[in-house]
Amino acid sequence: MNYWRKLTRKEISERIKDALSKNVDYYERSILGIPASHLDEDVFNKDATFLNNAPFLKTMVDNPNHIGCHTMGDSEPFFAGTQKLEQELLGIVAEDILKCSEGQYDGYVASGGTEANIQAIWIYRNLFKKEFGANYNEMCILCSNDSHYSMYKAGNILNLDVVTIPVTENSRAITRESVEKHIQSAKAEGKKYFIVVANMMTTMFGSVDDINVYTEALIMSGVHFRIHIDAAFGGFVYPFSSNDGAMTFENKHVSSVTLDAHKMLQAPFGTGIFIARKGLIDYVFTNEAQYVSGLDATLIGSRSGANAIAVWMILQTYGPHDWFEKIHVLNYRSNWLCNQLKEMGVDFYHYAGSNIVTIRAKHINKELAQKYGLVPDKHDGKPMWYKIVIMGHVHIDHLNPFLDELKAIN
Ligand SMILES: *Cc1c(COP(=O)(O)O)cnc(C)c1O
């Protein structure tokens, strides 16, 4: 643990106050050049007695802009205080959670997992073009068909084909045979450069891809490849519930990772996290961003510094041990639910260490799904599966009445 330790409420509040004091103060200084200010004071409460005990709200009202990437080069000096806390947050995620060596990463707080995934694919597309002179039609995105739909957005925006590997029906796994077959047929169509997205917990099943299946098949086939991990769902879960180093930067084949703090961390929306090995983000530098100090290597442009502060606060409030315990409580509840379903003879999918339990649709009717807010795998057409996500608010006392009703119809 290099950065991450539990802080008291008072320590957190003081660190944020100190950070804000190192940002520009529009009341104290005449700032004439930037098209930004604190939130409109006629609309939003700037009363100090109200905000002093609410560091996140205070940051929102101060409204720092974290435009650009702050792990490298220069950044806008106006918001240096809170940008420093974003750097710390990225250090916790990259080094303490994802086992990257000290300082050997770049990253930023993105709008969400979608943006972070597109950012990664954008980097590798430019890398293959710049380093190998590759054409876009010689590249493809390779992922499983349980992958998030953001891969298709990325393919569409970045003009890349998406090759999807079917997963097995019951274990939701990619197989060596299938990966090899799809690489071969992509090669036959002229693909030489593979942008691979491996899942650390899929949205619908919580399944984790066996990354070695990808790397072994790709190495054997002799193609160029880079691997991005989509841990939008699993990034704050799986590293705490498994000892699987293969999906972290301990594995030399992992080049970048997406996490979402606005899922399991319960941060405000707008808190995707993108982390890549040092130097890779340079492939998407926009040199034309001349009005931004340090230019811009992110997809988004202007973004709220308050979002980064919220994630920093959550991680510092828990510290590594309390967060580990929280994930283990959720795992305990998930396992409890699985045992109940097993006893009832209800078919379901659960990946060890995940907090998602996905039930075969044949056991569920529309009324039950609606009453308990279960999410189907598809909204048009006949669903095959419904999922339960064990969040902090999903207690066994909430699962029990659901199970009673499930029993009654099975
Ligand atoms: C939620 C999710 C995303 C997309 O994240 P947004 O924050 O909604 O953009 C990407 N991948 C996976 C696996 C997800 O669960």
The ligand as a MOL file (V3000), in Angstrom:
LIG
                    3D

  0  0  0     0  0            999 V3000
M  V30 BEGIN CTAB
M  V30 COUNTS 15 15 0 0 0
M  V30 BEGIN ATOM
M  V30 1 C -21.4060 -0.1680 -16.7360 0
M  V30 2 C -20.3910 -0.7930 -17.6020 0
M  V30 3 C -19.7550 -0.0530 -18.6290 0
M  V30 4 C -20.1670 1.3460 -19.0160 0
M  V30 5 O -20.0980 2.2220 -18.0100 0
M  V30 6 P -20.8620 3.6260 -17.9950 0
M  V30 7 O -20.2580 4.1860 -16.7680 0
M  V30 8 O -22.3200 3.3600 -17.9290 0
M  V30 9 O -20.4460 4.3660 -19.2250 0
M  V30 10 C -18.7740 -0.6860 -19.3640 0
M  V30 11 N -18.4450 -1.9590 -19.1110 0
M  V30 12 C -19.0090 -2.6910 -18.1360 0
M  V30 13 C -18.5900 -4.1010 -17.9200 0
M  V30 14 C -20.0070 -2.1340 -17.3490 0
M  V30 15 O -20.5890 -2.8610 -16.3880 0
M  V30 END ATOM
M  V30 BEGIN BOND
M  V30 1 1 1 2
M  V30 2 1 2 3
M  V30 3 2 2 14
M  V30 4 1 3 4
M  V30 5 2 3 10
M  V30 6 1 4 5
M  V30 7 1 5 6
M  V30 8 2 6 7
M  V30 9 1 6 8
M  V30 10 1 6 9
M  V30 11 1 10 11
M  V30 12 2 11 12
M  V30 13 1 12 13
M  V30 14 1 12 14
M  V30 15 1 14 15
M  V30 END BOND
M  V30 END CTAB
M  END
